[in-house]
Amino acid sequence: MTMAYLMLYGDGWTQRWRIADENEMAVREEVERVGTDATGRLPVVDPGSDAGATLVVAWAKVAAAVVLDGSAEQRDDSAGRYP
């Protein structure tokens, strides 16, 4: 089973979020808005509860974003904000 992860990079911060299979294409389309004045609402998976959540992103504050493929066998303990 494969999964996808959203990586967001800003000035001094990084975030990683798991994406449910059915939401991967929507998130990939939103990533195209990096650096614009738009605000995005991205469907992600909360790492603590494994429940769906909505991540609101101010794309002007994001320097780079990428969707990475992953594996269900990977331990998912590193989602959320990085210092």
N, C-alpha and C positions, 0 to 999 in steps of 0.2 A: 504494500500500500504506500502510495506517495502522498506527500503533503507539500504545501508551499508556505514560504515564510516571507513576510514583508520586512525589509530593512530600510530604515529611515536614518539619514545622516544630516546633522545640522552643525552649527558653530559650537563645538565643544560637547556634543551629545550624539548618542546613537540609540535607536530603539529597534527591537526585533519582535514581530508578532506573527503568530501562526494564522493561516488563512484556511477556512473550511473549503473543501473541494468545490462546492457549488458556488463559491464566491470568488474564486481565483481570477476569472476573466474580468469581473467588475473592478477588482483591485488593480489588475494590470492596466486597465484603461485609465483609472484615476492617477496612476503614477506619472502619466504623461503631463500632468499639471504642475510638476515640480517647478518652483521658482515664480509661479504666477501669483496674482493676488486672490486667487480662488480659495475657497474652503471646501475640503472634501470630507465625506462621511464614508468610512471604510468598514466593512463588516470583517471583524477579526474574532479570534477565540481567546477568551480570558484564560491566562495560564493557571490561575488559582482554582477556578471552578470548572474549567473546560466548557463553559457556556459561551454562547455567542454574545458579542458586544459590538458597539459602534465606536470606532476611533475617529475623532474629529481632528482634522489636520489643516493647519494654516500653511498652505503650500509655499508661501513667500518665505517661511522660516526653514524650509527644507532645502538643503544644498544638493542632495542626491537621494535617490530611492531605487530599490531593486527588488524584484520578486525572485526568490531562490527556491529551487526544488529541494525537497528533503525526503526523509524516510520515516515511516511510522515507528521504526525501531530506534530512532534517535531519542535520547532523553530530552524532554522539553522543559528544562529548568532555567533557561536563560532568556525568557521572553520579558518584554517590558523595557524600562529605561536603563541605559548604561551610563555611568559617569563620564 
